[in-house]
Amino acid sequence: MNASKSLLLIVNPKAGKCMAKKVLFDIVSIFSGGGYRVTVHPTQKKGTEDYVKAEAPHYDLVVCCGGDGTLSKVLGGVYASGADTPVGYIPMGSTNDFASNMNISRNPKLAALGILGGTIVPHDLGSINGKYFSYILATGAFTGASYSASQKLKNSLGHFAYILEGSKYLAKIKAFRMKVVFDGKRTEGNFIYASVSNTTSVGGLVKFDKDAVNFNDGSFELVLVRKPANIKESAELITAILSNHLNCSCIKLYHASKVNMLFEEEPCFTVDGEKLETSKAVTVQNHKRAINFVVPKKHFFR
């Protein structure tokens, strides 16, 4: 078969259990059989987003083979390029919340086949002070677990590793002072957790009602968790966390397209599962329908 279309395959060889090395030939064979001329580019510590930005306009399809952190770099590069090149995802990470949102198979071969037979849909993209992310940024309690848990532990236990690591912080949670302005609203106080997301699942720890999340409506879900004021509120918060429900006086859920946060001390965020240190002033922006994403045809996308 003569390849009539071109595909850029961005591969993180270290994601998950280094699975990409084991299945790369099969993935390339699947795409080649589907009529694509495949170019493989392994990720480096730096420069992936810039590479994708430069190359995306020259391809018919860009596919990310890696974890959620690698995907955010690929999506950011495609968006920054100004091209409307569609993006596919073969998840190789330990948690893969984004893949769960899109009903993408965690079997690499099935994921590749799903891309070939998939449907292109628009998807929102986020940015924090100009750095792009695919589905979530968070700060405060538990967020350190995503980068402090060892890669070996992540590979062997998946999202349960985040719970194990995060539980160490329960007795040591330190509140942070923050002012938040979003879509004409304002709030401030002492918080132990804050996140801005476009996902139905956060590391397997928190799950949103699928009817409450729309991936291409230009709006984020903003979750703020206030520090409990007494034993009763602490008990309510623990119950809410364990039951995966946000029905707690300490937890507030909002919808917003732009969020400005001002901290008294410099915060440390996790962005799509990777650590990001930033300034005291943070601007989070939703870029509505910025990415053309390839999802399996069986996926229902509003």
C-alpha positions as a Markdown table, in Angstrom:
| # | Residue | x | y | z |
|---|---|---|---|---|
| 1 | Met | 0.0 | 0.0 | 0.0 |
| 2 | Asn | 1.4 | 3.4 | -1.0 |
| 3 | Ala | 1.2 | 5.8 | 2.0 |
| 4 | Ser | -0.9 | 8.8 | 1.0 |
| 5 | Lys | -1.0 | 10.6 | 4.4 |
| 6 | Ser | 1.7 | 11.5 | 6.9 |
| 7 | Leu | 1.7 | 10.9 | 10.6 |
| 8 | Leu | 4.0 | 12.2 | 13.3 |
| 9 | Leu | 4.3 | 9.8 | 16.2 |
| 10 | Ile | 5.6 | 11.3 | 19.4 |
| 11 | Val | 6.8 | 8.5 | 21.7 |
| 12 | Asn | 7.8 | 8.8 | 25.4 |
| 13 | Pro | 10.0 | 5.6 | 25.8 |
| 14 | Lys | 10.0 | 5.9 | 29.6 |
| 15 | Ala | 6.2 | 6.2 | 30.2 |
| 16 | Gly | 4.5 | 3.5 | 32.2 |
| 17 | Lys | 6.6 | 0.3 | 32.2 |
| 18 | Cys | 8.6 | 1.5 | 29.1 |
| 19 | Met | 5.9 | -0.3 | 27.2 |
| 20 | Ala | 6.4 | 1.9 | 24.1 |
| 21 | Lys | 9.6 | 0.1 | 23.3 |
| 22 | Lys | 7.8 | -3.2 | 23.2 |
| 23 | Val | 4.9 | -2.3 | 21.0 |
| 24 | Leu | 6.4 | 0.5 | 18.8 |
| 25 | Phe | 6.8 | -1.8 | 15.8 |
| 26 | Asp | 3.2 | -3.0 | 16.1 |
| 27 | Ile | 1.9 | 0.6 | 16.4 |
| 28 | Val | 3.9 | 1.7 | 13.3 |
| 29 | Ser | 2.7 | -1.3 | 11.4 |
| 30 | Ile | -1.0 | -0.5 | 12.2 |
| 31 | Phe | -0.7 | 3.1 | 11.0 |
| 32 | Ser | 1.3 | 2.1 | 8.0 |
| 33 | Gly | -1.3 | -0.4 | 7.1 |
| 34 | Gly | -3.9 | 2.4 | 7.5 |
| 35 | Gly | -2.2 | 4.4 | 4.7 |
| 36 | Tyr | 0.1 | 6.6 | 6.8 |
| 37 | Arg | 3.8 | 7.4 | 6.2 |
| 38 | Val | 5.0 | 7.4 | 9.9 |
| 39 | Thr | 7.7 | 9.5 | 11.4 |
| 40 | Val | 8.7 | 8.5 | 14.9 |
| 41 | His | 10.1 | 11.1 | 17.3 |
| 42 | Pro | 11.2 | 10.1 | 20.9 |
| 43 | Thr | 10.7 | 12.7 | 23.6 |
| 44 | Gln | 13.6 | 14.4 | 25.3 |
| 45 | Lys | 13.8 | 16.1 | 28.7 |
| 46 | Lys | 13.2 | 19.5 | 26.9 |
| 47 | Gly | 12.1 | 20.6 | 23.5 |
| 48 | Thr | 9.2 | 18.3 | 22.8 |
| 49 | Glu | 6.6 | 21.1 | 22.6 |
| 50 | Asp | 8.8 | 23.3 | 20.4 |
| 51 | Tyr | 9.4 | 20.3 | 18.1 |
| 52 | Val | 5.7 | 19.6 | 17.7 |
| 53 | Lys | 5.0 | 23.3 | 17.1 |
| 54 | Ala | 7.5 | 23.4 | 14.2 |
| 55 | Glu | 6.4 | 20.0 | 12.7 |
| 56 | Ala | 2.7 | 19.7 | 13.2 |
| 57 | Pro | 1.7 | 21.8 | 10.2 |
| 58 | His | 3.5 | 19.4 | 7.9 |
| 59 | Tyr | 1.5 | 16.3 | 8.9 |
| 60 | Asp | -2.0 | 15.0 | 8.5 |
| 61 | Leu | -2.1 | 13.5 | 12.0 |
| 62 | Val | -0.1 | 13.8 | 15.2 |
| 63 | Val | -0.2 | 10.9 | 17.6 |
| 64 | Cys | 1.1 | 11.0 | 21.2 |
| 65 | Cys | 2.3 | 7.7 | 22.7 |
| 66 | Gly | 3.0 | 8.4 | 26.4 |
| 67 | Gly | 1.4 | 9.6 | 29.6 |
| 68 | Asp | -0.8 | 12.6 | 30.3 |
| 69 | Gly | 2.2 | 14.9 | 30.8 |
| 70 | Thr | 3.6 | 14.0 | 27.4 |
| 71 | Leu | 0.1 | 14.6 | 25.9 |
| 72 | Ser | -0.1 | 18.1 | 27.3 |
| 73 | Lys | 3.2 | 19.0 | 25.6 |
| 74 | Val | 2.0 | 17.6 | 22.3 |
| 75 | Leu | -1.4 | 19.4 | 22.5 |
| 76 | Gly | 0.4 | 22.6 | 23.4 |
| 77 | Gly | 2.8 | 22.3 | 20.5 |
| 78 | Val | 0.0 | 21.6 | 18.0 |
| 79 | Tyr | -2.1 | 24.6 | 19.3 |
| 80 | Ala | 0.9 | 26.9 | 19.3 |
| 81 | Ser | 1.7 | 25.9 | 15.7 |
| 82 | Gly | -1.6 | 27.4 | 14.5 |
| 83 | Ala | -2.4 | 24.2 | 12.5 |
| 84 | Asp | -5.7 | 22.3 | 12.8 |
| 85 | Thr | -3.9 | 19.0 | 12.6 |
| 86 | Pro | -5.9 | 16.4 | 14.5 |
| 87 | Val | -4.3 | 14.6 | 17.5 |
| 88 | Gly | -4.6 | 11.0 | 18.6 |
| 89 | Tyr | -3.6 | 9.5 | 21.9 |
| 90 | Ile | -2.1 | 6.1 | 22.8 |
| 91 | Pro | -1.9 | 6.1 | 26.6 |
| 92 | Met | 1.2 | 4.7 | 28.2 |
| 93 | Gly | 1.2 | 6.4 | 31.6 |
| 94 | Ser | 0.3 | 5.0 | 35.0 |
| 95 | Thr | -3.1 | 6.7 | 35.5 |
| 96 | Asn | -4.2 | 8.1 | 32.1 |
| 97 | Asp | -7.2 | 10.2 | 33.3 |
| 98 | Phe | -7.4 | 11.8 | 29.9 |
| 99 | Ala | -7.7 | 8.5 | 28.1 |
| 100 | Ser | -10.5 | 7.5 | 30.6 |
| 101 | Asn | -12.4 | 10.7 | 29.7 |
| 102 | Met | -12.2 | 9.8 | 26.0 |
| 103 | Asn | -12.9 | 6.1 | 26.4 |
| 104 | Ile | -9.6 | 5.3 | 24.8 |
| 105 | Ser | -8.4 | 1.8 | 25.2 |
| 106 | Arg | -5.3 | 1.2 | 27.4 |
| 107 | Asn | -4.3 | -1.6 | 25.0 |
| 108 | Pro | -1.8 | 0.2 | 22.7 |
| 109 | Lys | -2.8 | -1.8 | 19.6 |
| 110 | Leu | -6.5 | -1.2 | 20.2 |
| 111 | Ala | -5.9 | 2.5 | 20.8 |
| 112 | Ala | -4.0 | 2.8 | 17.5 |
| 113 | Leu | -6.9 | 1.0 | 15.7 |
| 114 | Gly | -9.3 | 3.3 | 17.5 |
| 115 | Ile | -7.5 | 6.3 | 16.0 |
| 116 | Leu | -7.6 | 4.9 | 12.5 |
| 117 | Gly | -11.4 | 4.3 | 12.8 |
| 118 | Gly | -12.1 | 7.3 | 15.0 |
| 119 | Thr | -14.0 | 10.5 | 14.8 |
| 120 | Ile | -12.5 | 14.0 | 15.0 |
| 121 | Val | -14.1 | 16.2 | 17.7 |
| 122 | Pro | -13.1 | 19.7 | 19.1 |
| 123 | His | -11.6 | 19.7 | 22.6 |
| 124 | Asp | -10.8 | 22.6 | 25.0 |
| 125 | Leu | -7.2 | 23.3 | 26.0 |
| 126 | Gly | -6.0 | 25.0 | 29.1 |
| 127 | Ser | -3.1 | 27.3 | 29.9 |
| 128 | Ile | -1.5 | 28.4 | 33.2 |
| 129 | Asn | 0.5 | 31.6 | 32.8 |
| 130 | Gly | 1.0 | 30.6 | 29.1 |
| 131 | Lys | 1.9 | 27.0 | 29.7 |
| 132 | Tyr | -0.6 | 24.6 | 28.1 |
| 133 | Phe | -2.2 | 21.7 | 29.8 |
| 134 | Ser | -4.7 | 19.1 | 28.7 |
| 135 | Tyr | -7.0 | 18.4 | 31.6 |
| 136 | Ile | -6.0 | 19.5 | 35.1 |
| 137 | Leu | -3.8 | 21.7 | 37.3 |
| 138 | Ala | -4.0 | 21.4 | 41.1 |
| 139 | Thr | -2.2 | 22.7 | 44.2 |
| 140 | Gly | -2.4 | 21.7 | 47.9 |
| 141 | Ala | -3.1 | 18.4 | 49.7 |
| 142 | Phe | -2.5 | 15.2 | 47.7 |
| 143 | Thr | -1.1 | 17.0 | 44.6 |
| 144 | Gly | 2.4 | 16.3 | 45.7 |
| 145 | Ala | 1.7 | 12.6 | 45.5 |
| 146 | Ser | 1.7 | 12.6 | 41.7 |
| 147 | Tyr | 5.4 | 13.6 | 41.4 |
| 148 | Ser | 6.7 | 12.3 | 44.8 |
| 149 | Ala | 5.6 | 8.7 | 44.2 |
| 150 | Ser | 8.4 | 6.8 | 42.6 |
| 151 | Gln | 8.1 | 5.8 | 38.9 |
| 152 | Lys | 8.5 | 2.2 | 40.0 |
| 153 | Leu | 5.6 | 2.5 | 42.4 |
| 154 | Lys | 3.5 | 4.3 | 39.8 |
| 155 | Asn | 4.2 | 1.6 | 37.2 |
| 156 | Ser | 3.3 | -1.3 | 39.5 |
| 157 | Leu | 0.3 | 0.1 | 41.4 |
| 158 | Gly | -1.1 | 2.7 | 39.0 |
| 159 | His | -3.4 | 5.4 | 40.6 |
| 160 | Phe | -3.4 | 3.5 | 43.9 |
| 161 | Ala | 0.2 | 4.7 | 44.3 |
| 162 | Tyr | -1.1 | 8.2 | 44.5 |
| 163 | Ile | -3.5 | 7.3 | 47.3 |
| 164 | Leu | -0.7 | 5.6 | 49.3 |
| 165 | Glu | 1.6 | 8.5 | 48.9 |
| 166 | Gly | -1.1 | 11.1 | 49.5 |
| 167 | Ser | -2.2 | 9.5 | 52.7 |
| 168 | Lys | 1.1 | 10.4 | 54.3 |
| 169 | Tyr | 0.0 | 14.1 | 54.2 |
| 170 | Leu | -3.3 | 13.7 | 55.9 |
| 171 | Ala | -1.9 | 14.6 | 59.4 |
| 172 | Lys | 0.4 | 17.3 | 58.0 |
| 173 | Ile | -1.9 | 19.3 | 55.7 |
| 174 | Lys | -0.8 | 22.9 | 55.6 |
| 175 | Ala | -3.4 | 25.5 | 54.5 |
| 176 | Phe | -2.5 | 28.3 | 52.0 |
| 177 | Arg | -4.0 | 31.8 | 51.8 |
| 178 | Met | -5.4 | 32.6 | 48.3 |
| 179 | Lys | -7.7 | 35.1 | 46.5 |
| 180 | Val | -9.6 | 33.8 | 43.5 |
| 181 | Val | -11.4 | 35.8 | 40.8 |
| 182 | Phe | -13.3 | 33.9 | 38.1 |
| 183 | Asp | -15.9 | 35.1 | 35.6 |
| 184 | Gly | -17.0 | 38.1 | 37.7 |
| 185 | Lys | -17.0 | 36.3 | 41.0 |
| 186 | Arg | -14.5 | 36.5 | 43.9 |
| 187 | Thr | -13.6 | 34.5 | 47.0 |
| 188 | Glu | -10.7 | 34.2 | 49.3 |
| 189 | Gly | -9.7 | 32.3 | 52.4 |
| 190 | Asn | -7.5 | 29.5 | 53.8 |
| 191 | Phe | -7.6 | 26.5 | 51.5 |
| 192 | Ile | -6.0 | 23.1 | 51.5 |
| 193 | Tyr | -6.7 | 22.2 | 47.9 |
| 194 | Ala | -7.5 | 24.0 | 44.6 |
| 195 | Ser | -7.9 | 22.6 | 41.1 |
| 196 | Val | -8.9 | 23.8 | 37.7 |
| 197 | Ser | -9.9 | 20.9 | 35.4 |
| 198 | Asn | -11.6 | 19.6 | 32.4 |
| 199 | Thr | -12.0 | 15.9 | 33.4 |
| 200 | Thr | -14.4 | 13.5 | 35.0 |
| 201 | Ser | -11.6 | 11.8 | 37.1 |
| 202 | Val | -8.7 | 13.2 | 39.0 |
| 203 | Gly | -6.0 | 10.5 | 39.6 |
| 204 | Gly | -8.7 | 8.1 | 40.7 |
| 205 | Leu | -9.2 | 10.2 | 43.8 |
| 206 | Val | -12.1 | 12.4 | 42.8 |
| 207 | Lys | -14.7 | 11.6 | 40.2 |
| 208 | Phe | -17.2 | 14.2 | 38.8 |
| 209 | Asp | -20.6 | 13.5 | 37.5 |
| 210 | Lys | -20.1 | 12.9 | 33.7 |
| 211 | Asp | -23.2 | 15.1 | 33.1 |
| 212 | Ala | -21.5 | 18.0 | 34.8 |
| 213 | Val | -18.4 | 18.0 | 32.6 |
| 214 | Asn | -18.4 | 19.1 | 29.0 |
| 215 | Phe | -15.0 | 18.8 | 27.3 |
| 216 | Asn | -15.6 | 21.5 | 24.6 |
| 217 | Asp | -17.9 | 24.1 | 26.2 |
| 218 | Gly | -15.1 | 26.6 | 27.0 |
| 219 | Ser | -15.6 | 26.1 | 30.8 |
| 220 | Phe | -13.4 | 24.5 | 33.5 |
| 221 | Glu | -14.5 | 22.9 | 36.8 |
| 222 | Leu | -13.0 | 24.9 | 39.6 |
| 223 | Val | -12.8 | 23.0 | 42.9 |
| 224 | Leu | -11.8 | 24.8 | 46.1 |
| 225 | Val | -11.4 | 23.0 | 49.4 |
| 226 | Arg | -11.4 | 25.2 | 52.5 |
| 227 | Lys | -9.5 | 24.3 | 55.6 |
| 228 | Pro | -11.9 | 22.7 | 58.1 |
| 229 | Ala | -12.8 | 24.9 | 61.0 |
| 230 | Asn | -13.6 | 22.2 | 63.5 |
| 231 | Ile | -13.8 | 18.4 | 64.1 |
| 232 | Lys | -17.2 | 18.2 | 62.6 |
| 233 | Glu | -16.1 | 19.8 | 59.3 |
| 234 | Ser | -13.0 | 17.6 | 59.3 |
| 235 | Ala | -15.1 | 14.5 | 59.6 |
| 236 | Glu | -17.4 | 15.7 | 56.7 |
| 237 | Leu | -14.4 | 16.3 | 54.5 |
| 238 | Ile | -12.9 | 12.9 | 55.2 |
| 239 | Thr | -16.2 | 11.3 | 54.4 |
| 240 | Ala | -16.6 | 13.3 | 51.2 |
| 241 | Ile | -13.1 | 12.2 | 50.0 |
| 242 | Leu | -13.6 | 8.6 | 50.8 |
| 243 | Ser | -17.0 | 8.5 | 49.1 |
| 244 | Asn | -15.9 | 10.5 | 46.0 |
| 245 | His | -18.7 | 13.0 | 46.6 |
| 246 | Leu | -18.3 | 16.7 | 46.8 |
| 247 | Asn | -21.3 | 17.3 | 49.2 |
| 248 | Cys | -19.3 | 19.0 | 52.0 |
| 249 | Ser | -19.4 | 22.5 | 53.4 |
| 250 | Cys | -15.6 | 22.7 | 52.9 |
| 251 | Ile | -15.8 | 21.9 | 49.2 |
| 252 | Lys | -17.1 | 24.3 | 46.5 |
| 253 | Leu | -17.5 | 23.6 | 42.8 |
| 254 | Tyr | -17.7 | 26.3 | 40.3 |
| 255 | His | -17.6 | 26.6 | 36.5 |
| 256 | Ala | -15.3 | 29.2 | 34.9 |
| 257 | Ser | -13.6 | 30.0 | 31.7 |
| 258 | Lys | -10.9 | 32.2 | 33.2 |
| 259 | Val | -9.5 | 32.0 | 36.8 |
| 260 | Asn | -7.1 | 34.3 | 38.5 |
| 261 | Met | -5.4 | 33.1 | 41.7 |
| 262 | Leu | -3.2 | 35.2 | 44.0 |
| 263 | Phe | -1.2 | 33.4 | 46.7 |
| 264 | Glu | 0.6 | 34.8 | 49.7 |
| 265 | Glu | 3.4 | 32.3 | 49.2 |
| 266 | Glu | 4.6 | 30.9 | 45.9 |
| 267 | Pro | 2.6 | 27.8 | 45.1 |
| 268 | Cys | 3.6 | 24.5 | 43.6 |
| 269 | Phe | 1.2 | 23.0 | 41.1 |
| 270 | Thr | 0.9 | 19.6 | 39.4 |
| 271 | Val | -0.1 | 20.1 | 35.8 |
| 272 | Asp | -1.3 | 16.9 | 34.1 |
| 273 | Gly | 0.6 | 15.0 | 36.8 |
| 274 | Glu | 3.9 | 16.9 | 36.5 |
| 275 | Lys | 5.4 | 19.4 | 38.9 |
| 276 | Leu | 5.2 | 23.1 | 38.0 |
| 277 | Glu | 6.6 | 25.9 | 40.2 |
| 278 | Thr | 5.1 | 29.2 | 39.3 |
| 279 | Ser | 4.6 | 32.8 | 40.6 |
| 280 | Lys | 2.2 | 34.0 | 43.3 |
| 281 | Ala | -0.1 | 35.4 | 40.6 |
| 282 | Val | -1.6 | 32.7 | 38.4 |
| 283 | Thr | -3.9 | 33.1 | 35.4 |
| 284 | Val | -5.7 | 30.0 | 34.1 |
| 285 | Gln | -7.4 | 30.3 | 30.7 |
| 286 | Asn | -9.7 | 28.0 | 28.8 |
| 287 | His | -9.0 | 27.9 | 25.0 |
| 288 | Lys | -12.4 | 26.8 | 23.7 |
| 289 | Arg | -12.3 | 24.0 | 21.1 |
| 290 | Ala | -8.6 | 24.7 | 20.5 |
| 291 | Ile | -7.7 | 21.1 | 19.5 |
| 292 | Asn | -9.1 | 18.6 | 17.0 |
| 293 | Phe | -9.0 | 15.3 | 18.9 |
| 294 | Val | -9.5 | 11.8 | 17.5 |
| 295 | Val | -11.8 | 9.7 | 19.7 |
| 296 | Pro | -13.2 | 6.2 | 19.2 |
| 297 | Lys | -16.5 | 6.2 | 17.3 |
| 298 | Lys | -18.2 | 4.6 | 20.3 |
| 299 | His | -17.4 | 7.6 | 22.5 |
| 300 | Phe | -20.3 | 9.9 | 23.1 |
| 301 | Phe | -19.1 | 13.5 | 22.8 |
| 302 | Arg | -21.5 | 16.3 | 23.5 |
